[in-house]
Amino acid sequence: MASIKYNPGGHKGKITYNADIVSGIVVLSLRETEGIELISSKNNGIKLCFEKEGVFVDVSVIAHYGYSVPELAFRIQQNIKQMVESMTKYKIAKVDIHVQSVVLDRPQEAADKDANEEARPDGAAQETKTEN
């Protein structure tokens, strides 16, 4: 469990954040970043380390084809830093991004067309003949 001493308005006290809270904020910031997917794992590809200098964040993601990887990494870093620091009193010391793979996105029109062709094996409408 991570904790931070915070003294708003001169009141004595201590605010304690569970590491899962900070991890949840990181997940939220990643879901708001266009062009990436989270890794399917227990911890969503996120590792946190709370040190004296601040929070060290290690994130693994899957990038979508067509997005610039350096730009994605920069946006992820900025989103995580902004959201964690605004929602908690922690400072982000470092955010490391690991792009595990790139996935191809299929346009919705092509996916719908493929689904219709799969319904008809020959790709054409079937005719019904009746004999008299």
Buried (B, 14 or more C-beta within 10 A) or exposed (E): EBEEEEEEEEEEEEEEBEEEBBBBBBBBBBEEBEBBBBBEEEEBBBBBEBEEEBBBBBBBBBBBEEBEEEEBBEBBBEBBBEBBBEBBEBEBBBBEBEBEEEEEEEEEEEEEEEEEEEEEEEEEEEEEEEEE
